Amino acid sequence: MTTTTTQSDNKRFLGIVLAFIAWFALILQLLITTESYMNFFSYFTILSNILVAVGLTSSTLLPRTALGRYFSSIGVQSAIALYIFIVGLVYNLVLRGIWEPKGWQLVADNLLHVAVPLLYVVYWLVFIPKGTLHWKDGIVWAYFPLAYLIYSLIRGHLMGWYPYPFLNVSKFGYQKVFINSGFMVIAFVVVGFLLIAFNKFMGKKA
């Protein structure tokens, strides 16, 4: 068995395990949530974990399908790594202290915000080919979080509900929320460029 074959098998194994963890966490959170389904699917955390679950399921179990080829793309997998990394970073640095989940909610909380982000970033670091990303990718990756912020503000205005405290216009006003949103978009771009820089550096080193 060659080194390439072994690495491919390891990548597939970790992909399947991580996909299972992500699906389990999502289903568990859906079963115990007290919010509406629309609210549930309006969290960036949920959307990012869905991308992980669908992406890994498609690329590992259905690699020859159109969906499998799409989620096997290095750019797409790197974008997902960026989104899920930001999920873990923001939650654990900013949002963790605002509530105290218990029981199954604590399990779901840590799977969605710690286990999946950590494991997917490890997956990206180990298995994504080095030196294959481009600087323009960092801008493209910011489209999704920007669209999410616009959706959240429009829906929040119509429904009076916001998924995260820093987006709450009713509490902070539009000026403060726009500033918060601007910082979030900048964070996605900066971290995205750092991922690309790391990928390029490792490519040269290899």
C-alpha positions in Angstrom: 0.0 0.0 0.0 1.5 3.4 -1.0 1.7 6.5 1.1 -0.8 8.2 -1.2 -3.3 5.4 -0.8 -2.9 5.4 3.0 -3.5 9.1 3.1 -6.5 8.8 1.0 -8.0 6.1 3.2 -7.2 8.2 6.3 -8.9 11.3 4.7 -12.0 9.3 3.9 -12.1 7.7 7.4 -11.8 11.1 9.1 -14.3 12.6 6.7 -16.9 9.9 7.5 -16.4 10.2 11.2 -16.6 14.0 11.2 -19.7 13.9 8.9 -21.4 11.5 11.4 -20.5 13.8 14.4 -21.8 16.9 12.5 -25.1 15.1 11.5 -25.5 13.8 15.1 -25.0 17.3 16.6 -27.4 18.9 14.1 -30.2 16.3 14.6 -29.7 16.5 18.4 -29.9 20.3 18.4 -33.0 20.1 16.2 -34.7 17.6 18.5 -34.1 19.6 21.7 -34.5 23.2 20.3 -37.4 25.3 21.7 -37.3 27.7 18.7 -39.1 27.6 15.4 -37.5 25.8 12.5 -37.0 29.1 10.7 -35.1 30.4 13.6 -33.1 27.2 13.9 -31.9 27.4 10.3 -31.1 31.1 10.7 -28.1 30.6 12.9 -24.7 30.8 11.2 -23.6 28.0 13.5 -26.2 25.6 12.1 -25.6 26.6 8.5 -21.9 26.1 8.8 -22.3 22.7 10.5 -24.7 21.7 7.7 -22.0 22.7 5.2 -19.6 20.4 7.0 -22.1 17.5 7.2 -23.3 17.8 3.6 -19.8 18.6 2.2 -18.1 15.6 3.9 -20.9 13.2 3.2 -20.9 14.2 -0.5 -17.1 14.2 -1.0 -16.5 10.9 0.9 -19.5 8.8 0.0 -20.7 10.3 -3.3 -17.5 11.7 -4.8 -18.5 11.1 -8.5 -21.8 13.0 -8.3 -22.1 16.7 -9.1 -22.5 17.5 -5.5 -19.6 15.3 -4.5 -17.3 17.0 -7.1 -18.4 20.4 -5.9 -17.7 19.7 -2.2 -14.4 18.0 -3.1 -13.2 21.3 -4.5 -10.2 22.6 -2.5 -11.7 26.1 -2.6 -15.1 25.0 -1.3 -13.5 22.9 1.5 -11.3 25.8 2.5 -14.3 28.1 2.6 -16.1 25.7 4.9 -13.0 25.5 7.1 -13.1 29.3 7.3 -16.8 29.4 8.3 -16.6 26.7 10.9 -13.4 28.1 12.4 -15.1 31.5 12.8 -18.0 29.8 14.4 -15.8 28.2 17.0 -13.7 31.3 17.5 -16.6 33.8 18.0 -18.6 31.5 20.2 -15.9 30.5 22.5 -14.4 34.0 22.8 -17.6 36.1 22.8 -20.8 34.1 23.2 -20.0 31.2 25.5 -20.4 33.3 28.7 -23.9 34.6 28.0 -25.7 31.4 28.9 -25.1 28.0 30.6 -26.4 25.0 28.6 -27.1 21.8 30.6 -27.8 18.2 29.8 -28.2 17.3 26.1 -28.0 21.0 25.2 -24.5 21.1 26.6 -23.6 18.1 24.5 -25.0 19.6 21.3 -23.4 23.0 22.2 -19.9 21.6 22.5 -20.2 19.4 19.4 -21.4 22.3 17.2 -19.0 24.9 18.6 -15.9 22.9 19.6 -15.7 19.3 18.3 -16.8 19.9 14.7 -14.8 23.2 14.2 -11.7 21.7 15.7 -11.8 18.4 13.8 -12.7 20.1 10.5 -9.7 22.5 10.8 -7.5 19.5 11.6 -8.9 17.8 8.5 -8.2 20.9 6.4 -4.7 21.3 7.8 -3.7 17.6 7.1 -5.5 16.8 3.9 -6.0 19.9 1.8 -3.2 20.1 -0.9 -0.7 22.8 -0.1 0.1 25.7 -2.3 -3.2 25.4 -4.2 -5.2 28.5 -3.0 -5.3 31.9 -4.6 -5.7 35.4 -3.0 -8.9 36.1 -4.8 -10.5 33.1 -2.9 -10.4 35.2 0.3 -12.8 37.7 -1.3 -15.1 35.1 -2.8 -15.4 33.3 0.6 -16.7 36.5 2.2 -19.8 36.5 0.0 -21.6 33.9 2.0 -21.2 35.5 5.5 -22.1 38.9 3.9 -25.3 37.5 2.4 -26.0 35.9 5.8 -25.7 39.2 7.6 -28.0 40.9 5.1 -30.5 38.1 5.4 -30.3 38.3 9.3 -30.9 42.0 9.4 -33.8 41.9 6.9 -35.5 39.0 8.7 -34.8 40.5 12.1 -36.5 43.8 11.0 -39.5 41.8 9.8 -39.8 39.3 12.6 -38.3 41.2 15.5 -35.8 38.3 16.2 -32.0 38.3 15.7 -29.9 35.1 15.9 -27.0 36.8 17.8 -26.8 39.6 20.3 -24.4 41.8 18.2 -27.0 41.9 15.4 -29.8 43.0 17.7 -30.9 46.3 16.1 -33.7 46.7 18.7 -31.1 46.9 21.4 -28.1 48.6 19.8 -29.5 50.5 16.8 -28.5 50.2 13.2 -25.3 52.2 13.4 -23.8 50.0 16.1 -25.1 46.8 14.3 -23.6 47.9 11.0 -20.3 48.5 12.7 -20.5 45.1 14.3 -21.4 43.5 10.9 -18.5 45.3 9.2 -16.1 44.0 11.7 -17.4 40.5 11.2 -17.0 40.7 7.4 -13.5 42.0 7.9 -12.7 39.1 10.2 -13.8 36.6 7.6 -11.6 38.3 5.0 -8.6 38.6 7.3 -8.8 35.0 8.5 -9.5 33.8 5.0 -6.3 35.5 3.8 -4.4 33.9 6.7 -5.6 30.5 5.6 -4.4 31.2 2.1 -1.1 32.5 3.3 -0.6 29.4 5.4 -1.5 27.2 2.4 0.9 29.0 0.1 3.7 28.9 2.7 3.3 25.2 3.2 3.2 24.7 -0.5 6.6 26.4 -0.9 8.0 24.5 2.0 6.9 21.2 0.6 
